[in-house]
Amino acid sequence: TASIVLFVVIIYEAFWNEGRRDTEGNIKRGLGGAIGCFLFYSFLQLPNGPFIRPHPAIWRLVTGASIMYLMFVVFLLFQNKADARHLFWYADRKLGVPLPERSYGEHCDLWPPEVGWQNVKLCLFDEFVVAHFFGWWAKALMLRDYWLLWSSSLLFEALEFTFQHYLPNFIECWWDHWIVDVLVCNFAGMWFGMRTVAYFNNKVYNWSGVTEIPTTSGKMKRIVGQFTPFSWDRYEWSVFSSPKRLCQVLLVLAMISFIELNAFFLKALLWIPPPQPLNTYRILLWFLLGLLAVAEYWEYIHNPACKKLGPHIWLACALTTAETLLTVKLARGEYTAPWPTRVIVSWSAAAALFVGYCVYYFATKGTIAELKVEKKKAAKKA
């Protein structure tokens, strides 16, 4: 029935409701119809993912939208920089023009108090403050682990320092970096996110049918409950349990970092301002796809019976790779400043310390385990 309705709409639009007859209008309507057909097919026929609430079809639609976005990014890979920028002009006539450079590190004085308050107020009432909070709330729902969240937060702050010579909006005051971003916005988002995780983890789920519930209030709670998870697992990543597990977790951190960096670089290179809804759509799609991909990845590394990566992990990896390739292609000729010495030295020192610590930790861990075994054997003999 749904398929019949879809084809009736397509036939009506194609034959009797042409509307604007110019080329641009026809192309937009044709693309809209093609996208609608694919999403409708995804909604009905794609394989189910790891989630079943509010309905498996909703998550199939997320998968279909992610595939469409991947195809769009691959399409952009075959365009030159000017055409790629101009393409967005057809979606919004305000796009396709250079963005003004914006830096957050010009007004950093905290004294005298009246000047400091004005500088802090400018920072607090920026749109990125809200984005930070909800972004880290969403990441908490995906990762469900404080260690991983704090590692990702500190890593991205380090990446902002790393790419300041390329993106002016990465230049921030020290108190904006470490107090407003990390200790206020990021931590608040993490805390509320982990509280949400704890709520769903401890919740008693009752999935009785609506008709089986006697009271009206009970029926309403059951309807609302349809939009909450069927079940909930708190992820225990056990980061330093083994070198293999450490590498598996580092891959997650690396992928998240690439996704976040791509967001800023693609905005700058394609001339898409932060308030543009396209940025919000991308973030929302990545959040929903991320929920699916992280759930599959956690199952893969924790469940010995799971022998292969899930399809949403491959889709997320393909999309991250495509976005990164697009960023690299569009960035050619844009960023010619040499890497600052402090960046090279800082990352070299950090990498050396981290690798040295890991080698020492796992070597010591093995030695301590052997000593414990020897003590147990000696105790049994005694």
Disulfide bonds with the S-S distance in Angstrom:
Cys108-Cys173 2.00
